[in-house]
């Protein structure tokens, strides 16, 4: 940094301090560069504990942050780069040794509580690589716009989760035949501070809860869950909107009806039961709960804006994921979809883990290009190049990811 | 006259002393001239290591950013710096009504028509505990509809080419 800029910064600090103190700071210009006045300096604590400063903050109350696409290049997302979608305020002063998970509800045979160490010792410990994606990831592109956090492409990540199978715990409690749905309650508090209100209390159909990969997890990538991702305990459901995977998990209810907790009703996490025109008004009764997330992919290398020489091959890399069995194909196009070439796709480590793709791309001549990627899964589903079906709340945008490249 | 014999030995001693002094001074002066840069560097040596300096500068910048962010009235390029909201005569009404419950970022990142913003206020009143805005409501809705209106972008917007930071991708031995 140039001395001039330093001087400018120092001058403006002094000026602004002077203004805020209502006085000039005598001899202020003799202060050594960069030194703060005693009594004015405040430590700049990280507002987002455990999170990388390069995250894109969409909202600071509640905290919502997504990961820039090029920082999602790791095969498993580092904990400090995993997106955050909070609905309320995270709990404080957590003592994991005292933490209790209670299972109850109309369709639970009894009410039973477990400490975390009881969960660890009583049930088989399992690890799965599972992709979680916010139901509203990609909302930013919908037109007419939908209200809410304007996620671009980075409300997604895949980590190694460690915990116990939810079904093992549910079976230990006992599930009545009347069971339809599972709901969760967490220790986070409503933004208004009203203790009678839950910030979010969603869930999944009982069949989803009993899947092999449905987990109660205490660890991400062999470390404690980050505070903002649900420390010390959370649910993990692959292939469903991440809002189903309750954080700061304290209570699970086995319901004999579709769970009616906060953000299960109305229009939250729902799309029109039958397709509508863009901008059409949809009655609440015609909105259906989102279950499976669509097939999707992301180019994580290079970062958009790469410039290379005409004789160079461009290495590209990224991930693809689906709520179906697996990704079978990832293609890329450099001519706006006129022609597609296949990338190499890795095997899936387990269901709901994202798979990696890479390719070396050649360009016919100099100029501006867009690199588009689209994945296809084992059900034959693929990604649209335009926006998928418009919906009032802007969910499920799986339009192909695009980056810009220049050949000079 | 013999008594007046001039004792020259003292004068000689004096002369030799002067010559010695001159030589010593000349040597010192020569040393100073030849080592001037090193001596100055030593006297002016930095009191902090580069690492410390970097850290101090960083803290200075952070303090400045904070001072800037803490200034409630600062408006730059038509934007209220503290909240990021567009400056307007009704700005304080909007700050008062909205930001006690949620971040101003929830406003600035959203776009809606007048009726869209009205519906949103209704929804917050019905489900999120927002009290009746009374006579302030028309001004607040006007502000939102004026400054945060949607733009027509069709089925898919172009990549925001103006926002791209172009860079040379160093491929080294990556490409064959």
Contacts between the chains, C-beta under 8 A, distances in Angstrom:
chain1	res1	chain2	res2	distance
A	1	B	57	7.2
A	6	B	57	6.6
A	9	B	60	6.3
A	9	B	61	6.1
A	9	B	64	5.8
A	10	B	60	6.8
A	12	B	64	6.3
A	13	B	60	6.2
A	13	B	63	6.2
A	13	B	64	4.6
A	13	B	67	6.6
A	16	B	64	7.0
A	16	B	67	4.4
A	16	B	68	6.6
A	16	B	71	7.0
A	17	B	67	6.5
A	19	B	71	7.9
A	20	B	67	6.7
A	20	B	70	7.6
A	20	B	71	7.2
A	32	B	47	7.8
A	32	B	56	7.7
A	33	B	53	7.5
A	33	B	56	7.0
A	33	B	57	6.8
A	33	B	60	7.1
A	34	B	53	6.9
A	34	B	56	3.3
A	34	B	57	4.4
A	34	B	58	7.8
A	34	B	59	6.3
A	34	B	60	4.0
A	35	B	56	6.3
A	35	B	60	7.4
A	36	B	59	6.4
A	36	B	60	6.9
A	36	B	63	5.2
A	40	B	63	7.5
A	41	B	59	7.4
A	41	B	63	6.1
A	42	B	66	7.1
A	44	B	62	5.1
A	44	B	66	6.8
A	57	B	105	7.6
A	58	B	105	6.4
A	58	B	109	6.3
A	59	B	102	7.6
A	59	B	103	4.9
A	59	B	105	4.8
A	59	B	106	5.7
A	59	B	109	7.8
A	60	B	103	5.0
A	60	B	105	6.6
A	61	B	102	6.0
A	61	B	103	4.5
A	62	B	102	7.8
A	141	B	156	6.7
A	141	B	157	6.5
A	143	B	150	7.2
A	143	B	152	7.0
A	143	B	153	4.6
A	143	B	154	6.8
A	143	B	155	7.7
A	143	B	157	7.4
A	144	B	113	7.8
A	144	B	116	7.9
A	144	B	150	5.6
A	145	B	110	6.8
A	145	B	111	4.5
A	145	B	112	6.7
A	145	B	150	5.2
A	147	B	110	5.4
A	147	B	112	6.4
A	147	B	116	7.4
A	147	B	120	5.7
A	148	B	110	7.4
A	149	B	106	7.7
A	149	B	109	7.1
A	150	B	109	4.3
A	150	B	110	6.7
A	191	B	101	6.1
A	191	B	102	6.5
A	191	B	128	7.9
A	192	B	101	6.4
A	192	B	128	7.1
A	192	B	129	5.0
A	194	B	129	6.7
A	197	B	129	7.7
A	266	B	127	7.2
A	302	B	169	5.4
A	303	B	167	7.6
A	304	B	159	7.7
A	304	B	164	6.0
A	305	B	164	4.4
A	305	B	165	5.3
A	305	B	166	4.8
A	305	B	167	5.7
A	306	B	167	6.7
A	306	B	169	4.0
A	307	B	166	5.5
A	307	B	167	6.5
A	307	B	168	5.2
A	307	B	169	6.3
A	308	B	168	7.7
A	308	B	169	5.2
A	308	B	171	6.4
A	311	B	175	7.9
A	312	B	171	5.5
A	312	B	174	8.0
A	312	B	175	4.5
A	313	B	174	7.7
A	313	B	175	4.2
A	313	B	176	7.1
A	314	B	169	7.5
A	314	B	171	7.9
A	314	B	175	7.9
A	315	B	171	7.4
A	315	B	174	5.5
A	315	B	175	7.6
A	360	B	175	7.4
A	370	B	159	6.3
A	385	B	156	7.6
A	386	B	155	4.5
A	386	B	156	4.8
A	387	B	155	5.8
A	387	B	156	5.4
A	399	B	156	6.6
A	402	B	159	5.7
A	404	B	159	5.5
A	404	B	161	6.6
A	404	B	164	5.4
A	406	B	166	6.3
